[in-house]
């Protein structure tokens, strides 16, 4: 299982790729919003818990 620290660093490493996509499609505001979310450890922690299977997805909001 990947540690939280490694997961957080992995998410930060994706910033150049996100920038290339935003620049290609001229979505600069979307880039700023998505990158700003990367600097909140609570959001990354929730993503990490879901990705590692430590937190189960709430089935009530999934498509049937």
Jmol script that loads the backbone (N, CA, C; Angstrom):
load data "model"
ATOM      1  N   UNK A   1       0.842  -1.175   0.000  1.00  0.00           N
ATOM      2  CA  UNK A   1       0.000   0.000   0.000  1.00  0.00           C
ATOM      3  C   UNK A   1       0.892   1.245   0.000  1.00  0.00           C
ATOM      4  N   UNK A   2       0.471   2.229  -0.736  1.00  0.00           N
ATOM      5  CA  UNK A   2       1.224   3.476  -0.865  1.00  0.00           C
ATOM      6  C   UNK A   2       0.969   4.363   0.361  1.00  0.00           C
ATOM      7  N   UNK A   3       2.019   4.989   0.840  1.00  0.00           N
ATOM      8  CA  UNK A   3       1.870   5.868   2.001  1.00  0.00           C
ATOM      9  C   UNK A   3       1.240   7.191   1.568  1.00  0.00           C
ATOM     10  N   UNK A   4       0.690   7.894   2.541  1.00  0.00           N
ATOM     11  CA  UNK A   4       0.044   9.168   2.239  1.00  0.00           C
ATOM     12  C   UNK A   4       1.047  10.166   1.663  1.00  0.00           C
ATOM     13  N   UNK A   5       2.236  10.191   2.216  1.00  0.00           N
ATOM     14  CA  UNK A   5       3.257  11.139   1.752  1.00  0.00           C
ATOM     15  C   UNK A   5       3.595  10.882   0.281  1.00  0.00           C
ATOM     16  N   UNK A   6       3.802   9.620  -0.089  1.00  0.00           N
ATOM     17  CA  UNK A   6       4.109   9.292  -1.478  1.00  0.00           C
ATOM     18  C   UNK A   6       2.928   9.605  -2.400  1.00  0.00           C
ATOM     19  N   UNK A   7       1.723   9.344  -1.931  1.00  0.00           N
ATOM     20  CA  UNK A   7       0.524   9.647  -2.719  1.00  0.00           C
ATOM     21  C   UNK A   7       0.405  11.152  -2.954  1.00  0.00           C
ATOM     22  N   UNK A   8       0.660  11.931  -1.924  1.00  0.00           N
ATOM     23  CA  UNK A   8       0.590  13.394  -2.029  1.00  0.00           C
ATOM     24  C   UNK A   8       1.619  13.905  -3.037  1.00  0.00           C
ATOM     25  N   UNK A   9       2.832  13.391  -2.962  1.00  0.00           N
ATOM     26  CA  UNK A   9       3.880  13.809  -3.895  1.00  0.00           C
ATOM     27  C   UNK A   9       3.542  13.396  -5.324  1.00  0.00           C
ATOM     28  N   UNK A  10       2.922  12.247  -5.475  1.00  0.00           N
ATOM     29  CA  UNK A  10       2.516  11.787  -6.799  1.00  0.00           C
ATOM     30  C   UNK A  10       1.481  12.726  -7.413  1.00  0.00           C
ATOM     31  N   UNK A  11       0.566  13.219  -6.599  1.00  0.00           N
ATOM     32  CA  UNK A  11      -0.450  14.146  -7.093  1.00  0.00           C
ATOM     33  C   UNK A  11       0.192  15.469  -7.520  1.00  0.00           C
ATOM     34  N   UNK A  12       1.173  15.927  -6.776  1.00  0.00           N
ATOM     35  CA  UNK A  12       1.862  17.183  -7.108  1.00  0.00           C
ATOM     36  C   UNK A  12       2.647  17.036  -8.417  1.00  0.00           C
ATOM     37  N   UNK A  13       3.181  15.851  -8.672  1.00  0.00           N
ATOM     38  CA  UNK A  13       3.954  15.634  -9.893  1.00  0.00           C
ATOM     39  C   UNK A  13       3.088  15.708 -11.140  1.00  0.00           C
ATOM     40  N   UNK A  14       1.778  15.604 -11.003  1.00  0.00           N
ATOM     41  CA  UNK A  14       0.876  15.674 -12.151  1.00  0.00           C
ATOM     42  C   UNK A  14       0.579  17.100 -12.595  1.00  0.00           C
ATOM     43  N   UNK A  15       1.044  18.092 -11.875  1.00  0.00           N
ATOM     44  CA  UNK A  15       0.737  19.493 -12.194  1.00  0.00           C
ATOM     45  C   UNK A  15       1.217  19.887 -13.593  1.00  0.00           C
ATOM     46  N   UNK A  16       2.426  19.530 -14.031  1.00  0.00           N
ATOM     47  CA  UNK A  16       2.832  19.918 -15.395  1.00  0.00           C
ATOM     48  C   UNK A  16       1.929  19.316 -16.478  1.00  0.00           C
ATOM     49  N   UNK A  17       1.475  18.100 -16.270  1.00  0.00           N
ATOM     50  CA  UNK A  17       0.581  17.471 -17.241  1.00  0.00           C
ATOM     51  C   UNK A  17      -0.780  18.179 -17.270  1.00  0.00           C
ATOM     52  N   UNK A  18      -1.261  18.572 -16.102  1.00  0.00           N
ATOM     53  CA  UNK A  18      -2.520  19.311 -16.028  1.00  0.00           C
ATOM     54  C   UNK A  18      -2.366  20.657 -16.737  1.00  0.00           C
ATOM     55  N   UNK A  19      -1.211  21.289 -16.570  1.00  0.00           N
ATOM     56  CA  UNK A  19      -0.966  22.582 -17.227  1.00  0.00           C
ATOM     57  C   UNK A  19      -0.973  22.434 -18.744  1.00  0.00           C
ATOM     58  N   UNK A  20      -0.349  21.374 -19.253  1.00  0.00           N
ATOM     59  CA  UNK A  20      -0.320  21.154 -20.700  1.00  0.00           C
ATOM     60  C   UNK A  20      -1.732  20.989 -21.255  1.00  0.00           C
ATOM     61  N   UNK A  21      -2.566  20.232 -20.546  1.00  0.00           N
ATOM     62  CA  UNK A  21      -3.947  20.050 -20.997  1.00  0.00           C
ATOM     63  C   UNK A  21      -4.740  21.355 -20.933  1.00  0.00           C
ATOM     64  N   UNK A  22      -4.549  22.107 -19.859  1.00  0.00           N
ATOM     65  CA  UNK A  22      -5.261  23.379 -19.715  1.00  0.00           C
ATOM     66  C   UNK A  22      -4.837  24.369 -20.794  1.00  0.00           C
ATOM     67  N   UNK A  23      -3.560  24.391 -21.077  1.00  0.00           N
ATOM     68  CA  UNK A  23      -3.035  25.300 -22.095  1.00  0.00           C
ATOM     69  C   UNK A  23      -3.557  24.912 -23.484  1.00  0.00           C
ATOM     70  N   UNK A  24      -3.622  23.599 -23.740  1.00  0.00           N
ATOM     71  CA  UNK A  24      -4.093  23.115 -25.033  1.00  0.00           C
ATOM     72  C   UNK A  24      -5.559  23.485 -25.272  1.00  0.00           C
ATOM     73  N   UNK A  25      -6.378  23.367 -24.227  1.00  0.00           N
ATOM     74  CA  UNK A  25      -7.804  23.635 -24.350  1.00  0.00           C
ATOM     75  C   UNK A  25      -8.204  25.026 -23.857  1.00  0.00           C
ATOM     76  N   UNK A  26      -7.206  25.827 -23.470  1.00  0.00           N
ATOM     77  CA  UNK A  26      -7.419  27.197 -22.984  1.00  0.00           C
ATOM     78  C   UNK A  26      -8.397  27.237 -21.812  1.00  0.00           C
ATOM     79  N   UNK A  27      -8.152  26.376 -20.838  1.00  0.00           N
ATOM     80  CA  UNK A  27      -8.986  26.285 -19.631  1.00  0.00           C
ATOM     81  C   UNK A  27      -8.141  26.675 -18.421  1.00  0.00           C
ATOM     82  N   UNK A  28      -7.733  27.929 -18.375  1.00  0.00           N
ATOM     83  CA  UNK A  28      -6.828  28.387 -17.329  1.00  0.00           C
ATOM     84  C   UNK A  28      -7.504  28.455 -15.959  1.00  0.00           C
ATOM     85  N   UNK A  29      -8.778  28.818 -15.936  1.00  0.00           N
ATOM     86  CA  UNK A  29      -9.491  28.867 -14.655  1.00  0.00           C
ATOM     87  C   UNK A  29      -9.653  27.473 -14.072  1.00  0.00           C
ATOM     88  N   UNK A  30      -9.918  26.499 -14.934  1.00  0.00           N
ATOM     89  CA  UNK A  30     -10.044  25.118 -14.465  1.00  0.00           C
ATOM     90  C   UNK A  30      -8.705  24.629 -13.899  1.00  0.00           C
ATOM     91  N   UNK A  31      -7.615  25.039 -14.518  1.00  0.00           N
ATOM     92  CA  UNK A  31      -6.291  24.677 -14.008  1.00  0.00           C
ATOM     93  C   UNK A  31      -6.071  25.250 -12.614  1.00  0.00           C
ATOM     94  N   UNK A  32      -6.401  26.526 -12.439  1.00  0.00           N
ATOM     95  CA  UNK A  32      -6.210  27.151 -11.128  1.00  0.00           C
ATOM     96  C   UNK A  32      -7.057  26.478 -10.050  1.00  0.00           C
ATOM     97  N   UNK A  33      -8.287  26.129 -10.400  1.00  0.00           N
ATOM     98  CA  UNK A  33      -9.161  25.449  -9.424  1.00  0.00           C
ATOM     99  C   UNK A  33      -8.623  24.078  -9.063  1.00  0.00           C
ATOM    100  N   UNK A  34      -8.235  23.294 -10.064  1.00  0.00           N
ATOM    101  CA  UNK A  34      -7.773  21.938  -9.778  1.00  0.00           C
ATOM    102  C   UNK A  34      -6.444  21.939  -9.030  1.00  0.00           C
ATOM    103  N   UNK A  35      -5.549  22.832  -9.369  1.00  0.00           N
ATOM    104  CA  UNK A  35      -4.261  22.880  -8.676  1.00  0.00           C
ATOM    105  C   UNK A  35      -4.429  23.413  -7.252  1.00  0.00           C
ATOM    106  N   UNK A  36      -5.344  24.345  -7.066  1.00  0.00           N
ATOM    107  CA  UNK A  36      -5.551  24.860  -5.708  1.00  0.00           C
ATOM    108  C   UNK A  36      -6.073  23.763  -4.785  1.00  0.00           C
ATOM    109  N   UNK A  37      -6.838  22.819  -5.326  1.00  0.00           N
ATOM    110  CA  UNK A  37      -7.320  21.706  -4.512  1.00  0.00           C
ATOM    111  C   UNK A  37      -6.189  20.771  -4.088  1.00  0.00           C
ATOM    112  N   UNK A  38      -5.128  20.734  -4.874  1.00  0.00           N
ATOM    113  CA  UNK A  38      -4.008  19.859  -4.528  1.00  0.00           C
ATOM    114  C   UNK A  38      -3.252  20.327  -3.287  1.00  0.00           C
ATOM    115  N   UNK A  39      -3.418  21.559  -2.913  1.00  0.00           N
ATOM    116  CA  UNK A  39      -2.688  22.074  -1.759  1.00  0.00           C
ATOM    117  C   UNK A  39      -3.463  21.937  -0.456  1.00  0.00           C
ATOM    118  N   UNK A  40      -4.639  21.300  -0.484  1.00  0.00           N
ATOM    119  CA  UNK A  40      -5.396  21.015   0.720  1.00  0.00           C
ATOM    120  C   UNK A  40      -5.207  19.546   1.083  1.00  0.00           C
ATOM    121  N   UNK A  41      -4.430  19.261   2.119  1.00  0.00           N
ATOM    122  CA  UNK A  41      -4.165  17.863   2.480  1.00  0.00           C
ATOM    123  C   UNK A  41      -5.424  17.071   2.829  1.00  0.00           C
ATOM    124  N   UNK A  42      -6.487  17.730   3.292  1.00  0.00           N
ATOM    125  CA  UNK A  42      -7.719  17.010   3.622  1.00  0.00           C
ATOM    126  C   UNK A  42      -8.330  16.386   2.372  1.00  0.00           C
ATOM    127  N   UNK A  43      -8.284  17.093   1.274  1.00  0.00           N
ATOM    128  CA  UNK A  43      -8.844  16.578   0.025  1.00  0.00           C
ATOM    129  C   UNK A  43      -7.999  15.423  -0.487  1.00  0.00           C
ATOM    130  N   UNK A  44      -6.687  15.578  -0.454  1.00  0.00           N
ATOM    131  CA  UNK A  44      -5.795  14.507  -0.892  1.00  0.00           C
ATOM    132  C   UNK A  44      -5.941  13.300   0.022  1.00  0.00           C
ATOM    133  N   UNK A  45      -6.128  13.529   1.313  1.00  0.00           N
ATOM    134  CA  UNK A  45      -6.301  12.426   2.257  1.00  0.00           C
ATOM    135  C   UNK A  45      -7.567  11.633   1.936  1.00  0.00           C
ATOM    136  N   UNK A  46      -8.645  12.306   1.611  1.00  0.00           N
ATOM    137  CA  UNK A  46      -9.875  11.621   1.246  1.00  0.00           C
ATOM    138  C   UNK A  46      -9.681  10.808  -0.030  1.00  0.00           C
ATOM    139  N   UNK A  47      -9.009  11.379  -1.017  1.00  0.00           N
ATOM    140  CA  UNK A  47      -8.728  10.646  -2.253  1.00  0.00           C
ATOM    141  C   UNK A  47      -7.867   9.427  -1.957  1.00  0.00           C
ATOM    142  N   UNK A  48      -6.875   9.572  -1.090  1.00  0.00           N
ATOM    143  CA  UNK A  48      -5.983   8.473  -0.726  1.00  0.00           C
ATOM    144  C   UNK A  48      -6.758   7.351  -0.036  1.00  0.00           C
ATOM    145  N   UNK A  49      -7.659   7.722   0.867  1.00  0.00           N
ATOM    146  CA  UNK A  49      -8.448   6.711   1.561  1.00  0.00           C
ATOM    147  C   UNK A  49      -9.326   5.925   0.589  1.00  0.00           C
ATOM    148  N   UNK A  50      -9.937   6.608  -0.366  1.00  0.00           N
ATOM    149  CA  UNK A  50     -10.749   5.917  -1.372  1.00  0.00           C
ATOM    150  C   UNK A  50      -9.886   5.036  -2.266  1.00  0.00           C
ATOM    151  N   UNK A  51      -8.756   5.566  -2.725  1.00  0.00           N
ATOM    152  CA  UNK A  51      -7.901   4.813  -3.651  1.00  0.00           C
ATOM    153  C   UNK A  51      -7.261   3.596  -3.009  1.00  0.00           C
ATOM    154  N   UNK A  52      -6.972   3.655  -1.720  1.00  0.00           N
ATOM    155  CA  UNK A  52      -6.365   2.510  -1.048  1.00  0.00           C
ATOM    156  C   UNK A  52      -7.399   1.539  -0.496  1.00  0.00           C
ATOM    157  N   UNK A  53      -8.670   1.896  -0.571  1.00  0.00           N
ATOM    158  CA  UNK A  53      -9.724   1.005  -0.113  1.00  0.00           C
ATOM    159  C   UNK A  53      -9.986   1.061   1.374  1.00  0.00           C
ATOM    160  N   UNK A  54      -9.411   2.022   2.068  1.00  0.00           N
ATOM    161  CA  UNK A  54      -9.623   2.142   3.507  1.00  0.00           C
ATOM    162  C   UNK A  54     -10.958   2.794   3.824  1.00  0.00           C
ATOM    163  N   UNK A  55     -11.523   3.518   2.869  1.00  0.00           N
ATOM    164  CA  UNK A  55     -12.833   4.137   3.040  1.00  0.00           C
ATOM    165  C   UNK A  55     -13.722   3.614   1.915  1.00  0.00           C
ATOM    166  N   UNK A  56     -14.857   3.105   2.278  1.00  0.00           N
ATOM    167  CA  UNK A  56     -15.767   2.558   1.286  1.00  0.00           C
ATOM    168  C   UNK A  56     -16.591   3.681   0.653  1.00  0.00           C
ATOM    169  N   UNK A  57     -16.902   3.510  -0.623  1.00  0.00           N
ATOM    170  CA  UNK A  57     -17.712   4.480  -1.348  1.00  0.00           C
ATOM    171  C   UNK A  57     -19.165   4.321  -0.924  1.00  0.00           C
ATOM    172  N   UNK A  58     -19.836   5.432  -0.734  1.00  0.00           N
ATOM    173  CA  UNK A  58     -21.241   5.410  -0.338  1.00  0.00           C
ATOM    174  C   UNK A  58     -22.079   4.972  -1.538  1.00  0.00           C
ATOM    175  N   UNK A  59     -22.709   3.829  -1.425  1.00  0.00           N
ATOM    176  CA  UNK A  59     -23.456   3.229  -2.539  1.00  0.00           C
ATOM    177  C   UNK A  59     -24.729   3.994  -2.880  1.00  0.00           C
ATOM    178  N   UNK A  60     -25.218   4.853  -2.002  1.00  0.00           N
ATOM    179  CA  UNK A  60     -26.466   5.571  -2.256  1.00  0.00           C
ATOM    180  C   UNK A  60     -26.359   6.528  -3.432  1.00  0.00           C
ATOM    181  N   UNK A  61     -25.166   7.009  -3.714  1.00  0.00           N
ATOM    182  CA  UNK A  61     -24.997   8.010  -4.756  1.00  0.00           C
ATOM    183  C   UNK A  61     -24.405   7.449  -6.034  1.00  0.00           C
ATOM    184  N   UNK A  62     -24.280   6.150  -6.106  1.00  0.00           N
ATOM    185  CA  UNK A  62     -23.756   5.519  -7.318  1.00  0.00           C
ATOM    186  C   UNK A  62     -24.906   5.191  -8.261  1.00  0.00           C
ATOM    187  N   UNK A  63     -24.602   5.153  -9.562  1.00  0.00           N
ATOM    188  CA  UNK A  63     -25.634   4.812 -10.545  1.00  0.00           C
ATOM    189  C   UNK A  63     -26.010   3.353 -10.388  1.00  0.00           C
ATOM    190  N   UNK A  64     -27.268   3.065 -10.687  1.00  0.00           N
ATOM    191  CA  UNK A  64     -27.749   1.693 -10.550  1.00  0.00           C
ATOM    192  C   UNK A  64     -27.481   0.884 -11.785  1.00  0.00           C
TER     193      UNK A  64
END
end "model"
wireframe off; spacefill off
backbone 0.3
color backbone group
